[in-house]
């Protein structure tokens, strides 16, 4: 979630027709922008391509504004894509997604009152000694308020936007249509399984009762760890549209950008250690690495973990795929890494067959970075440019595009997002030693 100090209010369109109207407005605005920009370029003697007309700054702004207005699944999908490695996305799409991460509209008071009255009854305010009407955070599915009970409990109350659950399927289909129309996805790719899984995942994230159970489960798994704080689930005030938990102080983890190197390194080490435990020990992973899901306590050095709606079990075959891939990587065996990548679904057979030389060059780059002596410097991104250059020909060959297994996509989303945060904090880490230790760990029974 994004800290919401701006006071921006905007009602969430909750009905099917009202949300469809926003998509219609978006499509119409983008089409109008295409016509206007096309006419301007033709008048200048240019022969513009459709992709250039679609991704103008004005259209980028239209898309970001309307998706942030819709919130719910439409905005969540954009945020999910934005946490994949930004270096590999078109710059215009990266602009849209960056805007979505920073949007923080919240419900006006009347809409908030309707949601809370539905779960707690009309006189719900009498149950609290204090309830802050202005949210402390706002995101794609809900917003968070701080409250204090009469018996002195300090709570964070997450309130779901109205209509989110009911609109998920239609929102996902509408976003997919926009991607198709824009030409961002080749028509040869079958994204139906991916869309079905996106809908399932978003329905799970909108299930606050399920999230409460996941919150309690992670709290138990990490109860003995001195490095993390997980808020305590409060069943009394939780329901279908409301999730209550203990309020835990902390600052945004991005504020560590100005901290000493050892502080940044230690924070990222704890975060990477958690990801490795989730994958190889727990078999349970919180797959949403949005930076706002982590807070930092300067006084204790602990990481505060928030938002467990995207927590999901990791299939054993996925765990073993990563285990084999990492073991072969640590061994520096290029051929074994390639075979493991295909077996795990990271690479498709067509890409290896048609671009074997490029694939091997990219593997060599990764192996060189992984097995370089000393700490891995996340601030040194030179190798990413090399990978992008090597992979350009593969990316242009759309017939070899490949969708990895769904479970792998969610795990990789968490890994990529964690690496992105480490890059932002310019952390240095003995990643090789940490991976080796994690591979030797025993799973929780």
N, C-alpha and C positions, 0 to 999 in steps of 0.2 A: 504494500500500500504506500501511497505518497502522503507525506505530511501535508496537511491542509490548513495553512495559515492565511489564505488569501480571502476567504469569505465568499468565494464564487458559488452561487446557487444556480442550479439548473434542474428542472423537473425531469425525471426519467420517463421516457415514453414506455408505458407498460402494456398497452394493448397491441394486438397483432396488427391492426390496420394503422395505428399511429407509428409503429416501428417500420412497417412497410413503406409508409409515407416518407420517413427519413431516408430510407434507401433510395426511393424514387427521386427525392430531392437531390441526393448525392449524385445519382446517375445523370440527372438532368443538368446539374451544375457542371459536372465533368464534361459532358457532351458539349455544353455551351462554351466551355473553356477551350475545347479542342477546335471547335469551329472558328472561334475568334483568333486563336493563335495560328491556325492554319491559314486563315485569310491574311493575317499580318505577314507571315513568312512568304506566301505566294506573291504578295504585293512587293516584297523585297527581292523577288526573283529566285527564291529558294524552292527546293522540292522536298518538303519535310516528310520524315517517316512518322507513322502513326505512334510508335513508342515515344518519340520525342514530344509529340503533341500531348500525349496523355500525362507524361511526367513533368509538366511545367511546375514552377513554384506555386502558382495559383491553385492548380489542381491538387498538389501535395497538401496545401493548406485546407482545401475543401474536404479531402478524404479524412485527414486527421481530426478536423473539427466535428464532422458528422459521426465518426466512430466514437469519439469521446462523448458526444451527446447521447448516443445509444447506450453506452456502457455495456454491461452484460457480456454475452458471448462474443459480440462483434469486436468490442474493445479488447477482450481477453485474448482472442486469437491473434490480434496484432501484437500484443505484448509478448505472447508466447514466441512468435516468430522473431521478435526483436532481440531475444536473448540468444539466438544462434549467432555464431561468429559474424560480427558486423563487417569484417573485412571481405566476406564472400557474398554480400548482398549488394544489389545495385544501389548506388548512393541515394537516388531519389526515394526508394523504398525505405532505406535506412532513415531518411529524414522523417517520413511519416511515422515510423515506429518509434523513433526517439521522441517525437511530439506526444505520442500516446503514453509513453512512460511518464511524461511530466505533467499530464493533465490531471487536475484534482477538483473537478466539480463535485458538489454534494447536493443532496435533496433539500428543497425548501422545507420549512417547519411543518406546513400542513401535510405534506406527503410523508414526512417522518412520523408525524402523529398517527396517521392512518396505519402505517406498518406496525408500530409498537402497540397500538390499541388492539390490533388483530391478535397479537401474541399474548399481551399482558392484561388486556381489558382497558376500558376507558379511564379508570382511575390509577393507571400504572405509576404515575409520579409519586403517589403516596408511599410506594414501596421503597423509595430512596430518600436518603438524607440530602443527596445532591445528585443532579444529573446534568452534565454539561451539554447544552443544546447544540453548541458548535462542535463538529467532529474534529478529532485530533488527527485523523487520517481518512483518505478516501481513495477508492480504487475502482476496478472494473465491475466487481460483483457486489460490493458493499462498502459501508463507511463505518468508522469506529468512534464511539463516544466514551468518555470517561465518566464514571459514576461511583458514588459511595453509598453503601447500604447503612441501615440504621444500626447494625451491629458492628460497623467499622470496617467492612471489607472494601478495599479499593479495587474496582473492576474496570476492565476494558470490555465494552459492549459492541460487538460487530453486528450491524443491522444491514440486512440484504435489501437491495433495491427491488421495488415491486416489479413483477412481471419477468424477472430474470429467468427463472426455471422454465416458465411457459414459452419463452421466446428462443431458447437455445437452438433447437433444431432448425427453425426458420432462419435465424441469424447466421448459423454456420453455412447453410445452403446459399444465402445471399452473398456472404463474403466470398465463397467459392466461385459464384457466378461472376463477381467483380474481377477476381483473379483470372478467370478464363477469358472474359471479354477484353481485359487489358493485355492479354498475350503473355502474362507473367508465367503461365504454366503451359507446357506443350500438350496438345490434345491427345498425344499417344500415351500419356501417363494416366493410369487408372488410380484416381485419388479417392474412389468410393470407400475403400477400407479405412483410409486415413480420416475421412470425414466422419465415418461412423464412430471411430475411436475418439475423435475430437468431441463429438456430441456426448459420448459416454463419460469421458473425462470431465467435461464441463458440467454435466448433470451431477457427477460426484462432488465437484467443487462447490456446487450450489446447495448441496445437502449438508446443512449445518449440524444436524444430529450426527452424521457420519464424521464430520470434521472434529466434533467434540470428542468422539471416541479415539480418533487418531491422535489428537492432542494429548489425551490421557495416556495413550500407548507410548508415544515418544517420551513423555514425562517419566514413565516407568523405566524405559530402556536407558535413559540418560541420568537417572536419579543419583547414581553414585559418581558421576563425572564432575570434576571441579571446573571444567572448562565452559560449560553451557548452562543456560537458564531457560527452562520451558515453563510458560505460564500454567497455572493450575486451572483445570477445567471446572467451571461452576455450573452444575446441573440445574440449580434452582431457577436461574434466570435464562436458561437456554431453551430454544424451541425451534420451530420450523424456519423462522425468518430472523432469529436472533441467536448469537453465540456469545456466551459470557465466559470470561476468564479473569484471573488475577491480573491487575495492571502491574507491569514491570518497567521500571525506568531504564533508559538507555538512550544513546545518541545514534543518529544514522551512521551506518558503518562507513559510508563514503567520507565522513569527517576525518577518518584516519589518513586521508591523502596528505595532510600536513603534519602527521605524527612522525616520530623518529623511525628510522628504518627497522630497528628491532621490534618495535611495537607493531608495525605493519606486517612484518614477517611472522610474528607470533600469532596474530589474528588469522592470517591466511593459513598458517599451518594447522590451526585448530579446525578451520573450515574444511580444508582438504582431508584431514583425518576423519572428520564426520562423514564426508561423502564416501570415503573408502569403507568405513564401518557400515554405513547404510547398504552398500553394495555387497560386500563380502562377509559381513558378520550378521547384520540384521535381516537381510533379504527384504528390506522395507525402506523405501526412499521417499522423501519429500521432493517431488520433481520440479518444483517451481523455484528457480534460483533468483527471482526478482530481488534486487538489492534491498528493497524496502522490507523484505522478510527477515532481515538480520539487523539487530541493533548491537551496540557495544557499550559496555560499562567501564568507563575509564578507571574508576576506583578499584575494580576487581580484576579487570582484564577479561571478563567473561563475555561470551557471545550470547545474546538473547535471540531465541529462535521463535519466529512467528509464522502463522498461516500454514495450516496443515491440510488444507482442502485438497491439494494435489498429491498427498501421500498415497502411495500404492505399493503393493507387493511386487517384488522383482522376480520374474520367472527364473527357475533354476538354470534353464538353458541359456538365458541371457547372462547370468552370472558366470557360467562356465565359458561363454564366448569371450567375455571381457578378461577372464582369468587367463585363457590361452593366448589371447592377443597381447596382454601385458607381459606374460612370461616369455613369449617369443621376442617381444620388443626388448626386454631386458637382456636377452641372450644375443641381441643384434643379428638375428637370423632373418634376412630379408625375405627369402622364399617362404619361410614358415609364417611370417607376418602376413604376407599376401594371402596365403591359404587360409589363415585364421580370419582375416578381414572378410573374405568371401564367405566362409562358413558361417560367420556371425551375422552376415547380411549388410556389413558396412559397404562393401563393394559388390556390384553386379557382375555376372560372368561376361556380359557384353563389353563392359568398360575394360576389363582385364584383357579380353581377347583383342579388342581393337586399339587399345592404348597401353599395351604392356610396358613399353619403354617409359612412358610418362608415369605410370603407376609406380614402377620401380624407383624412378628418380624421386618421387614424392616420399616413398617409404624411406629411402636413404636419408632424406632431409630430416624426417621425424626421428629416425634412429640416431642420427648424429646429434640432435638436440637432447634426446632422452639419455644418451650414454656419455654426454660430455662431462668431464670431471668437475666437481664442485657444485654449488647450488645453482638451480635453474633460475635465470633472471627473467621474470615475466615482463619486465619493461623493454627487453630486447626483442623487438618484433620483426627483425630483419628476415627471419626464416618464413614468416607468414607471407611476405611479399613474394618470396621464392615459390612457395606452395601455390599461391594464387596464379603466378605466371605459368607454372608447370600444368596446373589444372585448367587453364583457360580453354585449351583445345578440347578437353573432355567435356567441359561445361557447354561448349558450343555444339557438341555432337548430341543433340537432344534424344536421339534414338537409343543412347546408352544410359539415359537418366534412370535412376533406380531408387525406389522407396524402401528403406530398411524396415525390418520388423517393427511393429508399433512399440513394443516394450523397449526396444533398443533406442528408438527415437526419444522416449521420455527420459531414459537414463542419460543419454548423450546430451539432452537439453540441460540437465542438471550439471553435468561435467563441464560443458561449454560455458554455461553461465558462471560457474565458479572460477574458471580460468579467466573469464572476462573481468570479474571483480579483482582477481589477483593482478591482472594487467593494470587495471585502473589504480590500484594501490602500489604498483611498482614493487611487488614483493619479490623476495629471493628465497628459494626453498630447495631443500634436499629432496626433491620429488622422487628420485630413483629409490632412495633408501626407504621412504614412506610407502611406496608401492610394494617394494619387496617385503616389507614387514606385514602389510595388509594381506598379501597373497598367502602368507603363512598362518593367518589368523583362523580360528575355528568359528563356524557359524553358530548363532544362538539357537539352542534347541527348541 
